[in-house]
Amino acid sequence: MSAVELALEKVKKLSESEARELLSWMRHFACHNYVKQKRQGAILKHPIADILIGAFALRFQGLLTRNGREFRRLVPSLTVVES
């Protein structure tokens, strides 16, 4: 049994008030992490489009772009040329 499955089994045994408290804490933690990552510049502006563009560029061994930093972080093996 995986760690996620074990955690789900434990959550199912919680009372309603305990589950609400846990959910509230999880929302706070997720929001805190999002804000922290956004301040650090770790959140991509267009994640789906960047992933698709990066995957397409891998087929052709490179990418010409103006925001090479995001693509280098997303696809480290990609050859990026900034214009």
Secondary structure, DSSP 8 states (H G I E B T S, - for coil): --HHHHHHHHHHTS-HHHHHHHHHHHHHHHHHHHHHHHHTT-S-SSHHHHHHHHHHHHHTT-EEES-HHHHHHH-TTS-EEE-
